[in-house]
Amino acid sequence: MIIDIHAHLGHHPLQDFKQEPEDILAVMEKYEISRSFILPFPSMKIKTVNDSVAAFVKKHPGKLTGFAVIDPAADDALEEVERIAGLGLKGVMLDPEFHGVFRRQAKVEALMVPCMDNGLPVLFNTLNIEVGEGSRMGREPYYNGLNSLAFKFPEVRFVVSPFWPRIRDLMRQYQNIFIDSGGRNGISGAVRLAVEVGPTRVCFGSESPQNHPALGVKAIRTMKLSPVYRELLLGKNAKRIFGDLF
């Protein structure tokens, strides 16, 4: 069983990444991916991209789980969370760089209330580099922001990359923080966390189309790793942690 918790639909507004619905479905069939979590790219056209994900997922409920992108600074951010929950989307994606999430901590914390009420996990979309290198914000806002959110909202499931600053400390302190491997580039970091912190909160996410799912799956299958850990990372963890979203 393979579950991909991070696949994008659409076109990135700043980078040359694009993925259409038929691309996602073809890859899933070819590489035996049982379910994919579908996320829009970060956007200024929030409702448009969220509606696109909702429409795609509605056609394939047995294969897909949809997430929405939210801009915490938008005047209607809280209303948009309620709207996308009504559309059948099952999670929220926040992009720290594109929307400057951690420069608006109070608004982000307010946003967590409807996420909590609707049982929506929150995935932070970050580059496959160590967070802070080349970032406009630096490292500390990432650590401080997630530290505050995980403490104040223990019922919300937070999903971040293995490159998050001081992620080992955060995972040891908070059981509601989970890891998205972030495709091929993040596999080694995700595996290290599985070994050092524990294997039950690390999930495979391809971050396609930036990374091809097949490369990430191959990396997990060929790395020196206990077979039982490998099964957890490829799908069993995602099914257990996010089974209510299926």
C-alpha positions as CSV (number, residue, x, y, z in Angstrom):
1,M,0.0,0.0,0.0
2,I,1.3,3.4,-1.0
3,I,-0.2,6.7,0.0
4,D,1.1,10.0,-1.2
5,I,0.2,12.8,1.1
6,H,1.6,15.7,-1.0
7,A,0.7,16.0,-4.7
8,H,-0.1,19.4,-6.3
9,L,-2.7,20.2,-8.9
10,G,-2.4,23.1,-11.3
11,H,0.4,25.5,-12.1
12,H,2.8,27.1,-9.6
13,P,2.5,30.9,-9.9
14,L,6.2,31.6,-9.6
15,Q,8.0,28.4,-10.8
16,D,7.7,26.2,-13.8
17,F,5.8,23.3,-12.2
18,K,2.5,22.2,-13.7
19,Q,0.3,19.1,-13.1
20,E,-3.1,18.2,-14.6
21,P,-5.6,15.8,-13.2
22,E,-4.9,13.2,-15.8
23,D,-1.2,13.3,-14.9
24,I,-1.9,12.5,-11.3
25,L,-4.2,9.6,-12.1
26,A,-1.9,8.1,-14.7
27,V,1.0,8.1,-12.2
28,M,-1.1,6.6,-9.5
29,E,-2.2,3.8,-11.7
30,K,1.3,3.1,-13.1
31,Y,3.1,3.0,-9.8
32,E,0.3,1.5,-7.7
33,I,-0.4,4.5,-5.5
34,S,-3.6,3.7,-3.6
35,R,-4.5,7.3,-2.6
36,S,-3.1,10.8,-3.1
37,F,-3.7,13.9,-1.1
38,I,-4.3,16.7,-3.7
39,L,-3.2,20.2,-2.8
40,P,-3.4,23.4,-4.9
41,F,-0.2,25.4,-5.5
42,P,0.0,28.6,-3.4
43,S,-2.1,31.2,-5.1
44,M,-3.7,34.7,-4.9
45,K,-6.8,33.2,-6.5
46,I,-7.7,31.1,-3.4
47,K,-11.3,30.2,-4.2
48,T,-10.5,29.3,-7.8
49,V,-7.8,26.8,-7.0
50,N,-9.7,25.4,-4.1
51,D,-12.8,24.8,-6.2
52,S,-10.6,23.1,-8.8
53,V,-9.2,20.6,-6.2
54,A,-12.7,20.0,-4.9
55,A,-14.1,19.3,-8.3
56,F,-11.3,16.8,-9.1
57,V,-11.5,15.0,-5.8
58,K,-15.3,14.7,-6.1
59,K,-14.9,12.7,-9.3
60,H,-12.5,10.2,-7.7
61,P,-13.4,9.9,-4.0
62,G,-12.0,6.5,-3.7
63,K,-8.5,7.6,-4.8
64,L,-8.1,11.2,-3.7
65,T,-8.3,13.4,-0.6
66,G,-8.4,17.2,-1.2
67,F,-6.7,20.0,0.7
68,A,-7.3,23.7,0.3
69,V,-4.9,26.6,0.3
70,I,-5.6,29.4,2.7
71,D,-4.1,32.9,3.1
72,P,-4.3,33.7,6.8
73,A,-4.1,37.5,6.0
74,A,-7.2,37.4,3.8
75,D,-10.3,39.1,5.2
76,D,-12.4,36.1,4.5
77,A,-9.8,33.4,5.7
78,L,-12.0,32.0,8.4
79,E,-15.0,31.9,6.2
80,E,-13.0,30.1,3.5
81,V,-12.1,27.3,5.9
82,E,-15.8,26.7,6.6
83,R,-16.6,27.0,2.9
84,I,-14.0,24.4,1.8
85,A,-15.1,22.0,4.5
86,G,-18.5,22.3,3.1
87,L,-17.1,21.4,-0.4
88,G,-15.7,18.2,1.0
89,L,-12.0,19.2,1.3
90,K,-10.3,17.5,4.2
91,G,-7.3,19.6,5.1
92,V,-5.6,23.0,4.8
93,M,-2.3,23.9,3.2
94,L,-0.4,27.0,4.4
95,D,2.6,28.4,2.5
96,P,5.0,30.2,4.8
97,E,6.9,32.0,2.1
98,F,4.2,32.8,-0.5
99,H,1.7,34.1,2.1
100,G,4.2,35.2,4.8
101,V,2.4,32.9,7.3
102,F,4.6,33.4,10.3
103,R,4.6,37.1,10.0
104,R,0.9,36.9,10.9
105,Q,0.9,34.6,13.9
106,A,-2.2,36.0,15.5
107,K,-4.2,35.5,12.3
108,V,-2.8,32.0,11.9
109,E,-3.8,31.0,15.4
110,A,-7.3,32.3,14.8
111,L,-7.4,30.2,11.7
112,M,-6.7,27.1,13.7
113,V,-10.1,27.3,15.5
114,P,-12.2,26.4,12.4
115,C,-9.5,23.8,11.4
116,M,-9.9,22.2,14.8
117,D,-13.7,22.4,14.7
118,N,-13.8,20.7,11.3
119,G,-11.0,18.1,12.0
120,L,-8.8,19.5,9.2
121,P,-5.0,18.8,9.4
122,V,-2.7,21.7,8.5
123,L,0.2,21.0,6.1
124,F,2.9,23.6,5.7
125,N,4.2,23.7,2.1
126,T,7.9,24.4,2.2
127,L,10.8,24.0,-0.3
128,N,13.0,20.9,-0.3
129,I,15.8,22.8,1.3
130,E,16.6,23.5,4.9
131,V,14.0,26.0,5.9
132,G,15.5,29.5,6.3
133,E,18.3,29.2,3.7
134,G,17.3,31.8,1.1
135,S,14.1,32.5,3.1
136,R,13.0,36.1,3.6
137,M,12.1,35.3,7.2
138,G,15.1,33.3,8.6
139,R,14.8,30.2,10.7
140,E,13.4,31.2,14.1
141,P,9.9,32.2,13.0
142,Y,9.4,28.7,11.6
143,Y,10.4,27.1,14.9
144,N,8.6,29.6,17.1
145,G,5.5,29.6,15.0
146,L,5.1,25.8,15.0
147,N,6.0,25.5,18.6
148,S,3.2,27.9,19.6
149,L,0.6,26.3,17.3
150,A,1.4,22.7,18.4
151,F,1.2,23.8,22.1
152,K,-2.0,25.8,21.8
153,F,-3.9,23.5,19.4
154,P,-3.0,19.9,20.4
155,E,-6.1,18.5,18.5
156,V,-4.8,19.8,15.2
157,R,-2.5,17.6,13.1
158,F,0.4,19.6,11.8
159,V,2.4,18.3,8.8
160,V,5.8,19.7,8.0
161,S,9.0,18.8,6.0
162,P,11.9,17.0,7.6
163,F,14.0,20.2,7.1
164,W,12.0,22.2,9.6
165,P,14.2,24.0,12.1
166,R,14.8,21.9,15.3
167,I,12.2,19.4,14.1
168,R,13.6,16.7,16.4
169,D,12.9,18.8,19.4
170,L,9.5,19.7,18.2
171,M,8.5,16.1,17.5
172,R,9.7,14.9,20.9
173,Q,7.7,17.6,22.6
174,Y,4.5,17.4,20.6
175,Q,2.7,14.3,19.4
176,N,0.5,16.3,16.9
177,I,3.5,17.0,14.6
178,F,3.9,14.7,11.6
179,I,6.4,14.6,8.7
180,D,5.8,14.7,5.0
181,S,8.9,13.3,3.3
182,G,8.8,16.0,0.6
183,G,9.7,13.7,-2.3
184,R,13.0,12.3,-3.3
185,N,15.0,15.2,-1.8
186,G,13.5,14.7,1.6
187,I,13.6,10.9,1.9
188,S,16.9,10.7,3.7
189,G,15.9,13.3,6.2
190,A,12.6,11.6,6.8
191,V,14.2,8.2,7.3
192,R,16.6,9.7,9.8
193,L,13.7,11.1,11.8
194,A,11.9,7.7,11.6
195,V,15.0,6.0,13.1
196,E,15.9,8.7,15.6
197,V,12.6,10.0,16.8
198,G,10.3,7.1,15.9
199,P,8.7,5.6,12.8
200,T,5.1,6.2,13.4
201,R,4.7,9.9,12.4
202,V,6.6,10.0,9.1
203,C,4.7,9.7,5.8
204,F,5.6,9.6,2.2
205,G,4.8,12.7,0.2
206,S,6.1,13.1,-3.3
207,E,5.6,16.9,-3.6
208,S,4.8,16.2,-7.3
209,P,5.3,17.6,-9.9
210,Q,8.5,19.0,-8.3
211,N,9.5,15.4,-7.6
212,H,8.2,12.3,-9.3
213,P,6.4,9.9,-6.9
214,A,8.2,6.9,-8.4
215,L,11.6,8.3,-7.4
216,G,10.5,8.8,-3.8
217,V,9.0,5.3,-3.6
218,K,12.2,3.8,-5.1
219,A,14.3,5.7,-2.6
220,I,12.3,4.4,0.4
221,R,12.3,0.8,-0.9
222,T,16.1,0.8,-1.6
223,M,17.4,2.6,1.5
224,K,18.8,0.6,4.4
225,L,15.7,0.4,6.5
226,S,13.7,-2.2,8.5
227,P,11.0,-3.6,6.3
228,V,8.3,-2.8,8.9
229,Y,9.5,0.8,9.0
230,R,9.4,0.9,5.2
231,E,5.7,-0.2,5.2
232,L,4.9,2.4,7.8
233,L,6.5,5.2,5.7
234,L,5.0,4.2,2.4
235,G,1.4,4.0,3.6
236,K,0.5,2.4,6.9
237,N,1.2,5.6,8.9
238,A,-0.9,7.8,6.6
239,K,-3.8,5.4,6.7
240,R,-3.7,5.3,10.5
241,I,-3.0,9.0,11.1
242,F,-5.3,10.4,8.4
243,G,-7.8,7.5,7.9
244,D,-10.7,9.8,8.8
245,L,-10.0,11.8,5.7
246,F,-10.4,8.9,3.3
